[in-house]
Amino acid sequence: MRLRVTGGERHDITQAMALVEGYAAEAVLADKAYDADSFVEWLEQRDIEVVIPSRKHRKQAREYDEHRYGERHLVECFSNKIKRFRRIFTRYDKLLRNYLSFAYLGAIHIWLR
């Protein structure tokens, strides 16, 4: 598991390549926010299946495996479970190192349940 933290005003897509890089991934399952031409091309160059629905402003929608996209609920479930930890959800820690330490600790707790 890999977590990347950005400022609240930054978009998640800025960290997408850094999250995937270094993993031997078969496919990347992501929501519409990750539908950027540069990211999709980057994945295709590495022979990684793109399972990202197209945003509605695209003139031609890209096809994706809808059945496989259904597995993405695991990410959403993790997000909901990690929000149960008040210290992580409200980000009391000022230092990124401390915040990430508690985020990983919370993730380990969820994983071990």
Residue frames relative to the residue before (quaternion, step in Angstrom):
aa qw qx qy qz dx dy dz
M 1.0000 0.0000 0.0000 0.0000 0.00 0.00 0.00
R 0.0696 -0.7861 0.6141 0.0106 3.52 -1.08 0.80
L 0.1156 -0.7828 0.6099 0.0447 3.56 -0.90 0.98
R 0.0757 -0.7642 0.6395 0.0371 3.57 -1.06 0.81
V 0.1883 -0.7907 0.5764 0.0842 3.57 -0.86 0.95
T 0.0573 -0.7749 0.6291 0.0210 3.54 -1.00 0.89
G 0.6314 -0.4956 0.4143 0.4291 3.53 -1.27 0.12
G 0.6435 -0.5630 0.3634 0.3699 3.56 -1.15 0.55
E 0.6867 0.4805 -0.2785 0.4691 3.57 1.18 -0.54
R 0.6151 0.5560 -0.3462 0.4388 3.63 1.24 -0.17
H 0.4695 -0.6756 0.5004 0.2696 3.53 -1.13 0.72
D 0.5906 -0.6096 0.4080 0.3364 3.58 -1.09 0.71
I 0.5935 0.6083 -0.3714 0.3737 3.60 1.02 -0.71
T 0.5638 0.6151 -0.3910 0.3886 3.61 1.14 -0.47
Q 0.7448 0.3728 -0.2066 0.5135 3.60 1.18 -0.49
A 0.3859 0.7698 -0.4531 0.2306 3.60 1.27 -0.05
M 0.6948 0.4707 -0.2912 0.4592 3.59 0.77 -0.97
A 0.6444 0.5242 -0.3182 0.4568 3.58 1.01 -0.78
L 0.6384 0.5279 -0.3305 0.4523 3.61 1.08 -0.62
V 0.7302 0.4353 -0.2320 0.4727 3.57 0.98 -0.86
E 0.5846 0.6267 -0.3652 0.3635 3.57 1.05 -0.79
G 0.7815 0.3163 -0.2515 0.4754 3.54 -0.94 0.94
Y 0.6524 0.4698 -0.3175 0.5028 3.59 1.26 -0.18
A 0.3613 -0.6813 0.5866 0.2475 3.57 -1.14 0.66
A 0.0497 0.8427 -0.5290 0.0868 3.56 0.28 1.29
E 0.3952 -0.6870 0.5653 0.2288 3.53 -1.14 0.77
A 0.7936 -0.0318 0.0888 0.6011 3.52 1.00 -0.94
V 0.2440 -0.7248 0.6215 0.1698 3.52 -1.30 0.43
L 0.1340 -0.7776 0.6130 0.0398 3.55 -0.73 1.16
A 0.1725 0.7857 -0.5716 0.1619 3.56 -0.60 1.12
D 0.5301 -0.6266 0.4561 0.3441 3.56 -1.22 0.36
K 0.7734 -0.4013 0.2477 0.4235 3.55 -1.34 0.09
A 0.5578 0.6216 -0.3907 0.3871 3.59 1.14 -0.48
Y 0.6988 0.4550 -0.2590 0.4874 3.59 1.18 -0.51
D 0.4700 0.6664 -0.4433 0.3721 3.59 1.25 0.25
A 0.2728 0.7265 -0.5720 0.2657 3.55 0.25 1.33
D 0.5714 -0.6276 0.4060 0.3387 3.57 -0.89 0.91
S 0.6643 0.5162 -0.3166 0.4382 3.59 0.87 -0.89
F 0.6747 0.4846 -0.2948 0.4723 3.60 0.94 -0.86
V 0.6483 0.5124 -0.3159 0.4663 3.60 0.94 -0.86
E 0.6610 0.4924 -0.3085 0.4748 3.61 0.91 -0.86
W 0.6263 0.5427 -0.3298 0.4522 3.57 1.01 -0.83
L 0.6654 0.4905 -0.2962 0.4784 3.59 0.99 -0.84
E 0.6666 0.5116 -0.3037 0.4491 3.58 0.91 -0.91
Q 0.6154 0.5445 -0.3451 0.4536 3.61 1.05 -0.65
R 0.7186 0.4073 -0.2293 0.5149 3.58 1.16 -0.58
D 0.4553 -0.7152 0.4150 0.3300 3.59 1.31 0.30
I 0.3984 0.6719 -0.5044 0.3681 3.54 0.96 0.96
E 0.4394 -0.6994 0.4978 0.2644 3.57 -0.80 1.01
V 0.2832 -0.7606 0.5670 0.1407 3.55 -0.89 1.00
V 0.0048 -0.7842 0.6187 -0.0472 3.57 -0.55 1.19
I 0.3649 0.6988 -0.5042 0.3527 3.51 0.51 1.31
P 0.3662 -0.7275 0.5243 0.2484 3.62 -0.62 1.00
S 0.5134 -0.6494 0.4705 0.3055 3.55 -1.12 0.68
R 0.4862 -0.6213 0.5207 0.3263 3.53 -1.17 0.61
K 0.6056 -0.6215 0.3629 0.3396 3.56 -1.09 0.64
H 0.6217 0.5560 -0.3606 0.4174 3.63 1.14 -0.32
R 0.4973 0.6531 -0.4324 0.3731 3.63 1.24 -0.15
K 0.4734 -0.6781 0.4856 0.2832 3.56 -0.99 0.83
Q 0.7792 0.1268 -0.0718 0.6096 3.55 1.07 -0.75
A 0.3487 -0.7589 0.5163 0.1896 3.55 -0.57 1.18
R 0.3807 -0.7076 0.5521 0.2228 3.53 -1.06 0.82
E 0.4203 -0.6946 0.5209 0.2638 3.57 -1.00 0.78
Y 0.0153 0.7759 -0.6301 0.0245 3.55 -1.17 0.68
D 0.5660 -0.6001 0.4528 0.3384 3.55 -1.26 0.45
E 0.2873 -0.8017 0.5027 0.1486 3.58 -0.18 1.29
H 0.6189 0.5424 -0.3467 0.4501 3.59 1.06 -0.71
R 0.6745 0.4795 -0.2853 0.4834 3.57 0.94 -0.89
Y 0.6114 0.5600 -0.3426 0.4419 3.59 1.07 -0.73
G 0.5688 0.6125 -0.3656 0.4095 3.58 1.18 -0.55
E 0.5986 0.5741 -0.3554 0.4309 3.60 1.19 -0.47
R 0.5142 0.6730 -0.3992 0.3512 3.57 1.25 -0.31
H 0.4867 0.6732 -0.4302 0.3534 3.57 1.22 -0.29
L 0.5601 0.6047 -0.3900 0.4106 3.60 1.16 -0.47
V 0.6332 0.5126 -0.3264 0.4792 3.58 1.06 -0.72
E 0.6636 0.5007 -0.3033 0.4657 3.58 0.93 -0.88
C 0.6399 0.5179 -0.3248 0.4657 3.58 1.00 -0.79
F 0.6322 0.5165 -0.3318 0.4728 3.60 1.01 -0.79
S 0.6402 0.5297 -0.3279 0.4496 3.60 0.91 -0.87
N 0.6726 0.4879 -0.2954 0.4714 3.57 0.95 -0.83
K 0.6654 0.5011 -0.3087 0.4591 3.59 1.00 -0.77
I 0.6638 0.5032 -0.3193 0.4519 3.59 0.95 -0.79
K 0.6079 0.5644 -0.3494 0.4357 3.59 1.15 -0.52
R 0.5418 0.6162 -0.4038 0.4045 3.60 1.23 -0.20
F 0.6337 0.4869 -0.3230 0.5070 3.57 1.24 -0.40
R 0.3733 -0.7866 0.4478 0.2035 3.55 -0.20 1.32
R 0.6372 0.5456 -0.3318 0.4314 3.57 0.97 -0.80
I 0.6791 0.4601 -0.2838 0.4965 3.58 1.04 -0.72
F 0.6733 0.5286 -0.2978 0.4225 3.56 0.85 -0.98
T 0.7737 0.3420 -0.1872 0.4994 3.59 0.88 -0.89
R 0.2918 -0.8024 0.4713 0.2212 3.58 1.35 -0.13
Y 0.0072 -0.8254 0.5605 -0.0674 3.52 0.43 1.29
D 0.6504 0.5457 -0.3198 0.4207 3.58 1.05 -0.73
K 0.3760 -0.7317 0.5258 0.2162 3.56 -0.94 0.89
L 0.7102 0.4324 -0.2578 0.4921 3.58 1.03 -0.73
L 0.5279 -0.6513 0.4533 0.3028 3.56 -0.92 0.95
R 0.6174 0.5652 -0.3409 0.4280 3.59 1.00 -0.83
N 0.6816 0.4779 -0.2858 0.4748 3.59 0.90 -0.92
Y 0.6478 0.5244 -0.3185 0.4516 3.57 0.94 -0.87
L 0.6841 0.4748 -0.2925 0.4701 3.59 0.85 -0.93
S 0.5995 0.5614 -0.3624 0.4405 3.59 1.06 -0.67
F 0.6964 0.4460 -0.2742 0.4909 3.57 0.90 -0.88
A 0.6037 0.5448 -0.3598 0.4575 3.61 1.07 -0.62
Y 0.6686 0.4716 -0.2996 0.4908 3.60 0.94 -0.84
L 0.6231 0.5336 -0.3373 0.4618 3.59 1.02 -0.74
G 0.6508 0.5019 -0.3033 0.4823 3.58 1.00 -0.82
A 0.6465 0.5156 -0.3171 0.4644 3.59 1.00 -0.81
I 0.6362 0.5147 -0.3248 0.4741 3.59 1.00 -0.78
H 0.6302 0.5357 -0.3241 0.4592 3.57 0.98 -0.84
I 0.6608 0.4895 -0.3018 0.4823 3.60 0.93 -0.88
W 0.6726 0.5175 -0.3002 0.4355 3.58 0.89 -0.92
L 0.7059 0.4763 -0.2637 0.4530 3.59 1.02 -0.80
R 0.5070 0.6643 -0.4247 0.3483 3.60 1.18 -0.28
